[in-house]
Amino acid sequence: MATREQIVAAADRLFYQLLPPLQVEIVLTNRADIQDYGCPVGTLTTELAKLEHAMLGRASRLFAPFRTWLREQFAPLGPADQADQADELAMHVIR
Protein backbone atom coordinates (compact mmCIF):
# COMPACT_ATOMS: atom_id res chain seq x y z
CA MET A 1 0.00 0.00 0.00
CA ALA A 2 1.27 3.47 -0.89
CA THR A 3 2.25 5.86 1.85
CA ARG A 4 0.68 9.27 2.20
CA GLU A 5 3.89 10.86 0.90
CA GLN A 6 3.88 8.63 -2.20
CA ILE A 7 0.26 9.51 -2.93
CA VAL A 8 0.93 13.23 -2.52
CA ALA A 9 4.01 12.98 -4.75
CA ALA A 10 2.03 11.14 -7.43
CA ALA A 11 -0.76 13.73 -7.25
CA ASP A 12 1.80 16.54 -7.55
CA ARG A 13 3.35 14.91 -10.63
CA LEU A 14 -0.06 14.56 -12.26
CA PHE A 15 -1.03 18.12 -11.36
CA TYR A 16 2.16 19.57 -12.85
CA GLN A 17 1.70 17.51 -16.03
CA LEU A 18 -1.79 18.94 -16.44
CA LEU A 19 -0.97 22.47 -15.31
CA PRO A 20 0.59 23.90 -18.51
CA PRO A 21 -2.37 23.04 -20.78
CA LEU A 22 -4.76 24.40 -18.14
CA GLN A 23 -2.70 27.57 -17.87
CA VAL A 24 -2.75 28.00 -21.65
CA GLU A 25 -6.53 27.75 -21.58
CA ILE A 26 -6.68 30.30 -18.76
CA VAL A 27 -4.41 32.66 -20.70
CA LEU A 28 -6.51 32.34 -23.84
CA THR A 29 -9.76 32.83 -21.94
CA ASN A 30 -8.45 35.88 -20.09
CA ARG A 31 -6.32 37.31 -22.91
CA ALA A 32 -7.84 40.82 -22.82
CA ASP A 33 -7.45 41.20 -19.06
CA ILE A 34 -3.89 39.87 -19.17
CA GLN A 35 -3.02 42.33 -21.94
CA ASP A 36 -4.49 45.19 -19.91
CA TYR A 37 -3.21 44.25 -16.46
CA GLY A 38 -0.44 41.66 -16.90
CA CYS A 39 -0.11 38.08 -15.73
CA PRO A 40 -1.37 37.75 -12.15
CA VAL A 41 0.95 34.85 -11.32
CA GLY A 42 3.94 36.64 -12.83
CA THR A 43 3.07 39.81 -10.93
CA LEU A 44 2.63 37.90 -7.69
CA THR A 45 5.95 36.11 -8.15
CA THR A 46 7.75 39.38 -8.95
CA GLU A 47 6.31 41.17 -5.91
CA LEU A 48 7.09 38.26 -3.58
CA ALA A 49 10.66 38.21 -4.90
CA LYS A 50 11.04 41.93 -4.16
CA LEU A 51 9.92 41.31 -0.59
CA GLU A 52 11.94 38.10 -0.24
CA HIS A 53 8.69 36.65 1.06
CA ALA A 54 8.49 33.10 2.39
CA MET A 55 5.71 32.23 -0.10
CA LEU A 56 7.89 32.96 -3.15
CA GLY A 57 8.76 29.29 -3.57
CA ARG A 58 5.11 28.26 -3.66
CA ALA A 59 4.20 30.99 -6.14
CA SER A 60 7.15 30.00 -8.31
CA ARG A 61 5.89 26.42 -8.40
CA LEU A 62 2.80 27.67 -10.25
CA PHE A 63 4.82 29.83 -12.59
CA ALA A 64 7.64 27.41 -13.45
CA PRO A 65 5.69 24.67 -15.29
CA PHE A 66 4.05 27.21 -17.62
CA ARG A 67 7.40 28.88 -18.31
CA THR A 68 9.02 25.50 -18.97
CA TRP A 69 6.18 24.41 -21.26
CA LEU A 70 6.36 27.65 -23.26
CA ARG A 71 10.15 27.38 -23.54
CA GLU A 72 9.75 23.83 -24.87
CA GLN A 73 7.29 25.11 -27.48
CA PHE A 74 9.66 27.85 -28.68
CA ALA A 75 12.92 25.87 -28.57
CA PRO A 76 12.34 23.84 -31.78
CA LEU A 77 11.72 27.06 -33.71
CA GLY A 78 15.29 28.31 -33.33
CA PRO A 79 18.88 27.06 -33.43
CA ALA A 80 19.83 24.61 -30.69
CA ASP A 81 22.64 26.88 -29.47
CA GLN A 82 20.18 29.68 -28.71
CA ALA A 83 17.95 27.98 -26.17
CA ASP A 84 18.09 31.08 -23.97
CA GLN A 85 16.07 32.89 -26.65
CA ALA A 86 13.29 30.34 -26.16
CA ASP A 87 13.25 31.22 -22.47
CA GLU A 88 13.19 34.95 -23.26
CA LEU A 89 10.22 34.42 -25.56
CA ALA A 90 8.46 32.38 -22.88
CA MET A 91 8.97 35.19 -20.37
CA HIS A 92 7.73 37.74 -22.91
CA VAL A 93 4.50 35.77 -23.36
CA ILE A 94 4.03 35.39 -19.62
CA ARG A 95 4.62 39.04 -18.81
Biopython code that builds the backbone (N, CA, C, O; Angstrom):
import numpy as np
from Bio.PDB.StructureBuilder import StructureBuilder

atoms = [
    (1, "MET", "N", (0.835, -1.173, 0.000)),
    (1, "MET", "CA", (0.000, 0.000, 0.000)),
    (1, "MET", "C", (0.888, 1.246, 0.000)),
    (1, "MET", "O", (1.908, 1.295, 0.687)),
    (2, "ALA", "N", (0.488, 2.242, -0.774)),
    (2, "ALA", "CA", (1.267, 3.471, -0.893)),
    (2, "ALA", "C", (1.153, 4.306, 0.377)),
    (2, "ALA", "O", (0.111, 4.355, 1.030)),
    (3, "THR", "N", (2.263, 4.958, 0.698)),
    (3, "THR", "CA", (2.246, 5.856, 1.852)),
    (3, "THR", "C", (1.597, 7.180, 1.456)),
    (3, "THR", "O", (1.409, 7.472, 0.275)),
    (4, "ARG", "N", (1.266, 7.959, 2.458)),
    (4, "ARG", "CA", (0.675, 9.271, 2.199)),
    (4, "ARG", "C", (1.617, 10.112, 1.338)),
    (4, "ARG", "O", (1.172, 10.780, 0.404)),
    (5, "GLU", "N", (2.907, 10.084, 1.645)),
    (5, "GLU", "CA", (3.892, 10.863, 0.896)),
    (5, "GLU", "C", (3.949, 10.431, -0.564)),
    (5, "GLU", "O", (4.070, 11.274, -1.453)),
    (6, "GLN", "N", (3.863, 9.127, -0.823)),
    (6, "GLN", "CA", (3.881, 8.634, -2.200)),
    (6, "GLN", "C", (2.638, 9.088, -2.962)),
    (6, "GLN", "O", (2.718, 9.447, -4.137)),
    (7, "ILE", "N", (1.501, 9.070, -2.290)),
    (7, "ILE", "CA", (0.256, 9.507, -2.928)),
    (7, "ILE", "C", (0.317, 11.000, -3.243)),
    (7, "ILE", "O", (-0.076, 11.427, -4.329)),
    (8, "VAL", "N", (0.807, 11.788, -2.293)),
    (8, "VAL", "CA", (0.927, 13.229, -2.517)),
    (8, "VAL", "C", (1.911, 13.505, -3.651)),
    (8, "VAL", "O", (1.650, 14.362, -4.495)),
    (9, "ALA", "N", (3.028, 12.797, -3.684)),
    (9, "ALA", "CA", (4.013, 12.980, -4.751)),
    (9, "ALA", "C", (3.420, 12.620, -6.112)),
    (9, "ALA", "O", (3.649, 13.326, -7.094)),
    (10, "ALA", "N", (2.664, 11.534, -6.173)),
    (10, "ALA", "CA", (2.026, 11.138, -7.432)),
    (10, "ALA", "C", (0.993, 12.176, -7.869)),
    (10, "ALA", "O", (0.896, 12.496, -9.053)),
    (11, "ALA", "N", (0.231, 12.698, -6.925)),
    (11, "ALA", "CA", (-0.759, 13.735, -7.248)),
    (11, "ALA", "C", (-0.065, 15.004, -7.736)),
    (11, "ALA", "O", (-0.533, 15.643, -8.678)),
    (12, "ASP", "N", (1.042, 15.369, -7.102)),
    (12, "ASP", "CA", (1.802, 16.541, -7.549)),
    (12, "ASP", "C", (2.313, 16.357, -8.970)),
    (12, "ASP", "O", (2.223, 17.274, -9.786)),
    (13, "ARG", "N", (2.851, 15.171, -9.275)),
    (13, "ARG", "CA", (3.348, 14.914, -10.633)),
    (13, "ARG", "C", (2.225, 15.051, -11.648)),
    (13, "ARG", "O", (2.404, 15.682, -12.690)),
    (14, "LEU", "N", (1.083, 14.475, -11.357)),
    (14, "LEU", "CA", (-0.063, 14.561, -12.264)),
    (14, "LEU", "C", (-0.512, 16.007, -12.421)),
    (14, "LEU", "O", (-0.766, 16.464, -13.536)),
    (15, "PHE", "N", (-0.611, 16.722, -11.316)),
    (15, "PHE", "CA", (-1.031, 18.123, -11.360)),
    (15, "PHE", "C", (-0.104, 18.938, -12.245)),
    (15, "PHE", "O", (-0.572, 19.721, -13.072)),
    (16, "TYR", "N", (1.217, 18.766, -12.084)),
    (16, "TYR", "CA", (2.157, 19.570, -12.855)),
    (16, "TYR", "C", (2.260, 19.114, -14.305)),
    (16, "TYR", "O", (2.756, 19.870, -15.141)),
    (17, "GLN", "N", (1.815, 17.915, -14.629)),
    (17, "GLN", "CA", (1.701, 17.509, -16.030)),
    (17, "GLN", "C", (0.499, 18.184, -16.674)),
    (17, "GLN", "O", (0.548, 18.558, -17.846)),
    (18, "LEU", "N", (-0.569, 18.339, -15.921)),
    (18, "LEU", "CA", (-1.795, 18.942, -16.441)),
    (18, "LEU", "C", (-1.768, 20.464, -16.387)),
    (18, "LEU", "O", (-2.500, 21.117, -17.131)),
    (19, "LEU", "N", (-0.949, 21.032, -15.533)),
    (19, "LEU", "CA", (-0.966, 22.470, -15.312)),
    (19, "LEU", "C", (-0.694, 23.305, -16.562)),
    (19, "LEU", "O", (-1.463, 24.229, -16.828)),
    (20, "PRO", "N", (0.362, 23.033, -17.350)),
    (20, "PRO", "CA", (0.594, 23.904, -18.511)),
    (20, "PRO", "C", (-0.595, 23.994, -19.473)),
    (20, "PRO", "O", (-0.964, 25.106, -19.852)),
    (21, "PRO", "N", (-1.213, 22.880, -19.888)),
    (21, "PRO", "CA", (-2.373, 23.038, -20.776)),
    (21, "PRO", "C", (-3.511, 23.820, -20.133)),
    (21, "PRO", "O", (-4.193, 24.589, -20.810)),
    (22, "LEU", "N", (-3.720, 23.634, -18.838)),
    (22, "LEU", "CA", (-4.757, 24.399, -18.144)),
    (22, "LEU", "C", (-4.399, 25.876, -18.115)),
    (22, "LEU", "O", (-5.269, 26.731, -18.283)),
    (23, "GLN", "N", (-3.124, 26.181, -17.902)),
    (23, "GLN", "CA", (-2.700, 27.572, -17.870)),
    (23, "GLN", "C", (-2.845, 28.216, -19.241)),
    (23, "GLN", "O", (-3.211, 29.387, -19.337)),
    (24, "VAL", "N", (-2.564, 27.467, -20.300)),
    (24, "VAL", "CA", (-2.746, 28.002, -21.649)),
    (24, "VAL", "C", (-4.213, 28.355, -21.861)),
    (24, "VAL", "O", (-4.528, 29.417, -22.397)),
    (25, "GLU", "N", (-5.095, 27.479, -21.447)),
    (25, "GLU", "CA", (-6.527, 27.745, -21.579)),
    (25, "GLU", "C", (-6.919, 28.989, -20.781)),
    (25, "GLU", "O", (-7.698, 29.813, -21.259)),
    (26, "ILE", "N", (-6.391, 29.123, -19.586)),
    (26, "ILE", "CA", (-6.682, 30.297, -18.763)),
    (26, "ILE", "C", (-6.178, 31.562, -19.446)),
    (26, "ILE", "O", (-6.871, 32.580, -19.466)),
    (27, "VAL", "N", (-4.968, 31.499, -20.008)),
    (27, "VAL", "CA", (-4.407, 32.665, -20.698)),
    (27, "VAL", "C", (-5.270, 33.038, -21.897)),
    (27, "VAL", "O", (-5.559, 34.215, -22.113)),
    (28, "LEU", "N", (-5.680, 32.050, -22.672)),
    (28, "LEU", "CA", (-6.513, 32.344, -23.839)),
    (28, "LEU", "C", (-7.864, 32.916, -23.438)),
    (28, "LEU", "O", (-8.359, 33.850, -24.068)),
    (29, "THR", "N", (-8.451, 32.362, -22.404)),
    (29, "THR", "CA", (-9.759, 32.826, -21.942)),
    (29, "THR", "C", (-9.686, 34.252, -21.405)),
    (29, "THR", "O", (-10.612, 35.041, -21.592)),
    (30, "ASN", "N", (-8.587, 34.574, -20.742)),
    (30, "ASN", "CA", (-8.447, 35.882, -20.089)),
    (30, "ASN", "C", (-7.488, 36.809, -20.826)),
    (30, "ASN", "O", (-6.925, 37.726, -20.229)),
    (31, "ARG", "N", (-7.304, 36.572, -22.115)),
    (31, "ARG", "CA", (-6.318, 37.309, -22.908)),
    (31, "ARG", "C", (-6.450, 38.828, -22.753)),
    (31, "ARG", "O", (-5.451, 39.508, -22.517)),
    (32, "ALA", "N", (-7.652, 39.363, -22.880)),
    (32, "ALA", "CA", (-7.836, 40.821, -22.825)),
    (32, "ALA", "C", (-7.420, 41.383, -21.467)),
    (32, "ALA", "O", (-6.729, 42.400, -21.401)),
    (33, "ASP", "N", (-7.833, 40.732, -20.396)),
    (33, "ASP", "CA", (-7.452, 41.204, -19.059)),
    (33, "ASP", "C", (-5.948, 41.108, -18.846)),
    (33, "ASP", "O", (-5.350, 42.002, -18.247)),
    (34, "ILE", "N", (-5.337, 40.043, -19.324)),
    (34, "ILE", "CA", (-3.891, 39.873, -19.169)),
    (34, "ILE", "C", (-3.154, 40.942, -19.961)),
    (34, "ILE", "O", (-2.149, 41.478, -19.493)),
    (35, "GLN", "N", (-3.647, 41.260, -21.162)),
    (35, "GLN", "CA", (-3.016, 42.325, -21.944)),
    (35, "GLN", "C", (-3.138, 43.671, -21.235)),
    (35, "GLN", "O", (-2.211, 44.480, -21.269)),
    (36, "ASP", "N", (-4.274, 43.910, -20.597)),
    (36, "ASP", "CA", (-4.486, 45.186, -19.909)),
    (36, "ASP", "C", (-3.740, 45.281, -18.583)),
    (36, "ASP", "O", (-3.201, 46.336, -18.249)),
    (37, "TYR", "N", (-3.707, 44.192, -17.832)),
    (37, "TYR", "CA", (-3.211, 44.250, -16.456)),
    (37, "TYR", "C", (-1.983, 43.393, -16.182)),
    (37, "TYR", "O", (-1.389, 43.516, -15.111)),
    (38, "GLY", "N", (-1.583, 42.535, -17.105)),
    (38, "GLY", "CA", (-0.441, 41.660, -16.898)),
    (38, "GLY", "C", (-0.845, 40.319, -16.304)),
    (38, "GLY", "O", (-1.995, 40.107, -15.920)),
    (39, "CYS", "N", (0.120, 39.431, -16.241)),
    (39, "CYS", "CA", (-0.111, 38.083, -15.725)),
    (39, "CYS", "C", (-0.168, 38.121, -14.197)),
    (39, "CYS", "O", (0.794, 38.547, -13.558)),
    (40, "PRO", "N", (-1.275, 37.685, -13.607)),
    (40, "PRO", "CA", (-1.373, 37.753, -12.145)),
    (40, "PRO", "C", (-0.345, 36.883, -11.426)),
    (40, "PRO", "O", (0.168, 37.275, -10.378)),
    (41, "VAL", "N", (-0.043, 35.722, -11.970)),
    (41, "VAL", "CA", (0.947, 34.850, -11.319)),
    (41, "VAL", "C", (2.338, 35.454, -11.450)),
    (41, "VAL", "O", (3.119, 35.442, -10.498)),
    (42, "GLY", "N", (2.647, 35.981, -12.629)),
    (42, "GLY", "CA", (3.939, 36.635, -12.829)),
    (42, "GLY", "C", (4.102, 37.845, -11.924)),
    (42, "GLY", "O", (5.165, 38.054, -11.341)),
    (43, "THR", "N", (3.043, 38.642, -11.807)),
    (43, "THR", "CA", (3.074, 39.814, -10.935)),
    (43, "THR", "C", (3.258, 39.399, -9.481)),
    (43, "THR", "O", (4.066, 39.982, -8.758)),
    (44, "LEU", "N", (2.508, 38.392, -9.060)),
    (44, "LEU", "CA", (2.631, 37.903, -7.690)),
    (44, "LEU", "C", (4.050, 37.424, -7.412)),
    (44, "LEU", "O", (4.631, 37.760, -6.381)),
    (45, "THR", "N", (4.603, 36.646, -8.324)),
    (45, "THR", "CA", (5.954, 36.115, -8.151)),
    (45, "THR", "C", (6.973, 37.250, -8.070)),
    (45, "THR", "O", (7.869, 37.228, -7.227)),
    (46, "THR", "N", (6.831, 38.237, -8.948)),
    (46, "THR", "CA", (7.749, 39.381, -8.946)),
    (46, "THR", "C", (7.679, 40.145, -7.628)),
    (46, "THR", "O", (8.710, 40.484, -7.047)),
    (47, "GLU", "N", (6.473, 40.413, -7.160)),
    (47, "GLU", "CA", (6.314, 41.166, -5.913)),
    (47, "GLU", "C", (6.831, 40.375, -4.708)),
    (47, "GLU", "O", (7.458, 40.947, -3.815)),
    (48, "LEU", "N", (6.575, 39.082, -4.679)),
    (48, "LEU", "CA", (7.088, 38.260, -3.579)),
    (48, "LEU", "C", (8.610, 38.221, -3.587)),
    (48, "LEU", "O", (9.244, 38.210, -2.532)),
    (49, "ALA", "N", (9.201, 38.202, -4.795)),
    (49, "ALA", "CA", (10.660, 38.209, -4.897)),
    (49, "ALA", "C", (11.234, 39.516, -4.359)),
    (49, "ALA", "O", (12.257, 39.512, -3.675)),
    (50, "LYS", "N", (10.578, 40.633, -4.666)),
    (50, "LYS", "CA", (11.040, 41.932, -4.159)),
    (50, "LYS", "C", (11.043, 41.962, -2.632)),
    (50, "LYS", "O", (11.927, 42.554, -2.012)),
    (51, "LEU", "N", (10.053, 41.323, -2.042)),
    (51, "LEU", "CA", (9.916, 41.310, -0.585)),
    (51, "LEU", "C", (10.713, 40.192, 0.077)),
    (51, "LEU", "O", (10.814, 40.131, 1.302)),
    (52, "GLU", "N", (11.282, 39.305, -0.747)),
    (52, "GLU", "CA", (11.943, 38.099, -0.240)),
    (52, "GLU", "C", (10.996, 37.346, 0.689)),
    (52, "GLU", "O", (11.388, 36.873, 1.755)),
    (53, "HIS", "N", (9.760, 37.249, 0.263)),
    (53, "HIS", "CA", (8.689, 36.651, 1.061)),
    (53, "HIS", "C", (8.823, 35.132, 1.100)),
    (53, "HIS", "O", (9.304, 34.514, 0.150)),
    (54, "ALA", "N", (8.398, 34.549, 2.196)),
    (54, "ALA", "CA", (8.488, 33.096, 2.388)),
    (54, "ALA", "C", (7.639, 32.318, 1.382)),
    (54, "ALA", "O", (7.936, 31.157, 1.103)),
    (55, "MET", "N", (6.596, 32.928, 0.836)),
    (55, "MET", "CA", (5.707, 32.231, -0.104)),
    (55, "MET", "C", (6.213, 32.257, -1.546)),
    (55, "MET", "O", (5.557, 31.712, -2.433)),
    (56, "LEU", "N", (7.360, 32.876, -1.796)),
    (56, "LEU", "CA", (7.888, 32.963, -3.154)),
    (56, "LEU", "C", (8.048, 31.587, -3.790)),
    (56, "LEU", "O", (7.706, 31.401, -4.958)),
    (57, "GLY", "N", (8.557, 30.638, -3.042)),
    (57, "GLY", "CA", (8.758, 29.290, -3.573)),
    (57, "GLY", "C", (7.463, 28.652, -4.037)),
    (57, "GLY", "O", (7.429, 27.991, -5.075)),
    (58, "ARG", "N", (6.409, 28.846, -3.283)),
    (58, "ARG", "CA", (5.113, 28.262, -3.658)),
    (58, "ARG", "C", (4.543, 28.955, -4.887)),
    (58, "ARG", "O", (3.978, 28.297, -5.761)),
    (59, "ALA", "N", (4.682, 30.264, -4.964)),
    (59, "ALA", "CA", (4.198, 30.990, -6.142)),
    (59, "ALA", "C", (5.001, 30.578, -7.371)),
    (59, "ALA", "O", (4.444, 30.421, -8.457)),
    (60, "SER", "N", (6.296, 30.406, -7.199)),
    (60, "SER", "CA", (7.154, 30.003, -8.315)),
    (60, "SER", "C", (6.783, 28.621, -8.840)),
    (60, "SER", "O", (6.943, 28.345, -10.029)),
    (61, "ARG", "N", (6.292, 27.758, -7.965)),
    (61, "ARG", "CA", (5.887, 26.415, -8.402)),
    (61, "ARG", "C", (4.728, 26.483, -9.387)),
    (61, "ARG", "O", (4.604, 25.612, -10.248)),
    (62, "LEU", "N", (3.882, 27.493, -9.280)),
    (62, "LEU", "CA", (2.802, 27.669, -10.248)),
    (62, "LEU", "C", (3.318, 28.248, -11.553)),
    (62, "LEU", "O", (2.832, 27.900, -12.630)),
    (63, "PHE", "N", (4.277, 29.108, -11.459)),
    (63, "PHE", "CA", (4.817, 29.835, -12.595)),
    (63, "PHE", "C", (5.752, 28.964, -13.437)),
    (63, "PHE", "O", (5.715, 29.017, -14.667)),
    (64, "ALA", "N", (6.580, 28.173, -12.779)),
    (64, "ALA", "CA", (7.636, 27.410, -13.449)),
    (64, "ALA", "C", (7.137, 26.420, -14.498)),
    (64, "ALA", "O", (7.721, 26.379, -15.581)),
    (65, "PRO", "N", (6.107, 25.628, -14.253)),
    (65, "PRO", "CA", (5.686, 24.673, -15.289)),
    (65, "PRO", "C", (5.204, 25.354, -16.572)),
    (65, "PRO", "O", (5.457, 24.855, -17.669)),
    (66, "PHE", "N", (4.517, 26.483, -16.442)),
    (66, "PHE", "CA", (4.046, 27.211, -17.618)),
    (66, "PHE", "C", (5.231, 27.783, -18.390)),
    (66, "PHE", "O", (5.265, 27.716, -19.618)),
    (67, "ARG", "N", (6.196, 28.342, -17.675)),
    (67, "ARG", "CA", (7.402, 28.880, -18.313)),
    (67, "ARG", "C", (8.162, 27.764, -19.030)),
    (67, "ARG", "O", (8.594, 27.934, -20.169)),
    (68, "THR", "N", (8.319, 26.638, -18.367)),
    (68, "THR", "CA", (9.018, 25.502, -18.971)),
    (68, "THR", "C", (8.291, 25.014, -20.213)),
    (68, "THR", "O", (8.916, 24.757, -21.242)),
    (69, "TRP", "N", (6.974, 24.887, -20.119)),
    (69, "TRP", "CA", (6.184, 24.414, -21.257)),
    (69, "TRP", "C", (6.315, 25.375, -22.432)),
    (69, "TRP", "O", (6.509, 24.936, -23.566)),
    (70, "LEU", "N", (6.212, 26.668, -22.185)),
    (70, "LEU", "CA", (6.357, 27.646, -23.261)),
    (70, "LEU", "C", (7.751, 27.574, -23.880)),
    (70, "LEU", "O", (7.892, 27.604, -25.103)),
    (71, "ARG", "N", (8.776, 27.479, -23.039)),
    (71, "ARG", "CA", (10.149, 27.381, -23.539)),
    (71, "ARG", "C", (10.296, 26.161, -24.445)),
    (71, "ARG", "O", (10.955, 26.232, -25.482)),
    (72, "GLU", "N", (9.686, 25.049, -24.057)),
    (72, "GLU", "CA", (9.751, 23.830, -24.874)),
    (72, "GLU", "C", (9.020, 24.005, -26.201)),
    (72, "GLU", "O", (9.379, 23.367, -27.191)),
    (73, "GLN", "N", (8.002, 24.859, -26.234)),
    (73, "GLN", "CA", (7.291, 25.106, -27.485)),
    (73, "GLN", "C", (8.128, 25.973, -28.424)),
    (73, "GLN", "O", (8.114, 25.769, -29.638)),
    (74, "PHE", "N", (8.859, 26.943, -27.864)),
    (74, "PHE", "CA", (9.660, 27.854, -28.678)),
    (74, "PHE", "C", (10.996, 27.256, -29.108)),
    (74, "PHE", "O", (11.498, 27.594, -30.180)),
    (75, "ALA", "N", (11.577, 26.386, -28.308)),
    (75, "ALA", "CA", (12.924, 25.865, -28.568)),
    (75, "ALA", "C", (13.086, 25.255, -29.960)),
    (75, "ALA", "O", (14.088, 25.540, -30.615)),
    (76, "PRO", "N", (12.152, 24.429, -30.450)),
    (76, "PRO", "CA", (12.343, 23.839, -31.777)),
    (76, "PRO", "C", (12.293, 24.857, -32.924)),
    (76, "PRO", "O", (12.670, 24.532, -34.049)),
    (77, "LEU", "N", (11.842, 26.056, -32.659)),
    (77, "LEU", "CA", (11.718, 27.064, -33.707)),
    (77, "LEU", "C", (13.023, 27.781, -34.008)),
    (77, "LEU", "O", (13.130, 28.481, -35.015)),
    (78, "GLY", "N", (14.024, 27.612, -33.138)),
    (78, "GLY", "CA", (15.286, 28.307, -33.333)),
    (78, "GLY", "C", (16.462, 27.357, -33.272)),
    (78, "GLY", "O", (16.293, 26.163, -33.025)),
    (79, "PRO", "N", (17.674, 27.893, -33.499)),
    (79, "PRO", "CA", (18.878, 27.062, -33.428)),
    (79, "PRO", "C", (19.082, 26.493, -32.022)),
    (79, "PRO", "O", (18.743, 27.130, -31.024)),
    (80, "ALA", "N", (19.632, 25.301, -31.967)),
    (80, "ALA", "CA", (19.828, 24.613, -30.685)),
    (80, "ALA", "C", (20.746, 25.394, -29.750)),
    (80, "ALA", "O", (20.601, 25.317, -28.530)),
    (81, "ASP", "N", (21.693, 26.149, -30.319)),
    (81, "ASP", "CA", (22.641, 26.880, -29.475)),
    (81, "ASP", "C", (22.061, 28.186, -28.920)),
    (81, "ASP", "O", (22.762, 28.938, -28.244)),
    (82, "GLN", "N", (20.796, 28.451, -29.203)),
    (82, "GLN", "CA", (20.176, 29.685, -28.713)),
    (82, "GLN", "C", (18.938, 29.382, -27.876)),
    (82, "GLN", "O", (17.900, 30.030, -28.012)),
    (83, "ALA", "N", (19.072, 28.390, -27.016)),
    (83, "ALA", "CA", (17.950, 27.980, -26.166)),
    (83, "ALA", "C", (17.517, 29.092, -25.222)),
    (83, "ALA", "O", (16.355, 29.155, -24.823)),
    (84, "ASP", "N", (18.463, 29.981, -24.861)),
    (84, "ASP", "CA", (18.090, 31.078, -23.967)),
    (84, "ASP", "C", (17.078, 32.015, -24.619)),
    (84, "ASP", "O", (16.311, 32.678, -23.923)),
    (85, "GLN", "N", (17.071, 32.074, -25.959)),
    (85, "GLN", "CA", (16.066, 32.885, -26.647)),
    (85, "GLN", "C", (14.672, 32.299, -26.452)),
    (85, "GLN", "O", (13.692, 33.039, -26.351)),
    (86, "ALA", "N", (14.583, 30.983, -26.400)),
    (86, "ALA", "CA", (13.289, 30.342, -26.156)),
    (86, "ALA", "C", (12.769, 30.737, -24.782)),
    (86, "ALA", "O", (11.572, 30.967, -24.608)),
    (87, "ASP", "N", (13.663, 30.815, -23.809)),
    (87, "ASP", "CA", (13.246, 31.220, -22.469)),
    (87, "ASP", "C", (12.838, 32.693, -22.449)),
    (87, "ASP", "O", (11.873, 33.059, -21.777)),
    (88, "GLU", "N", (13.560, 33.533, -23.176)),
    (88, "GLU", "CA", (13.193, 34.951, -23.255)),
    (88, "GLU", "C", (11.815, 35.119, -23.886)),
    (88, "GLU", "O", (11.015, 35.934, -23.425)),
    (89, "LEU", "N", (11.538, 34.358, -24.927)),
    (89, "LEU", "CA", (10.219, 34.417, -25.560)),
    (89, "LEU", "C", (9.137, 33.941, -24.599)),
    (89, "LEU", "O", (8.056, 34.525, -24.531)),
    (90, "ALA", "N", (9.432, 32.883, -23.860)),
    (90, "ALA", "CA", (8.465, 32.383, -22.878)),
    (90, "ALA", "C", (8.156, 33.462, -21.849)),
    (90, "ALA", "O", (6.994, 33.683, -21.509)),
    (91, "MET", "N", (9.181, 34.128, -21.356)),
    (91, "MET", "CA", (8.971, 35.188, -20.372)),
    (91, "MET", "C", (8.208, 36.362, -20.971)),
    (91, "MET", "O", (7.404, 36.997, -20.289)),
    (92, "HIS", "N", (8.460, 36.652, -22.247)),
    (92, "HIS", "CA", (7.729, 37.737, -22.913)),
    (92, "HIS", "C", (6.236, 37.419, -22.981)),
    (92, "HIS", "O", (5.400, 38.293, -22.752)),
    (93, "VAL", "N", (5.909, 36.184, -23.290)),
    (93, "VAL", "CA", (4.504, 35.770, -23.358)),
    (93, "VAL", "C", (3.859, 35.850, -21.982)),
    (93, "VAL", "O", (2.717, 36.291, -21.850)),
    (94, "ILE", "N", (4.580, 35.429, -20.972)),
    (94, "ILE", "CA", (4.032, 35.392, -19.618)),
    (94, "ILE", "C", (3.818, 36.795, -19.065)),
    (94, "ILE", "O", (2.822, 37.059, -18.393)),
    (95, "ARG", "N", (4.739, 37.675, -19.346)),
    (95, "ARG", "CA", (4.618, 39.039, -18.808)),
    (95, "ARG", "C", (3.579, 39.733, -19.587)),
    (95, "ARG", "O", (3.290, 40.901, -19.327)),
]
sb = StructureBuilder()
sb.init_structure("model")
sb.init_model(0)
sb.init_chain("A")
sb.init_seg("    ")
for serial, (resi, resn, name, xyz) in enumerate(atoms, 1):
    if name == "N":
        sb.init_residue(resn, " ", resi, " ")
    sb.init_atom(name, np.array(xyz, "f"), 0.0, 1.0, " ", f" {name:<3s}", serial, name[0])
structure = sb.get_structure()
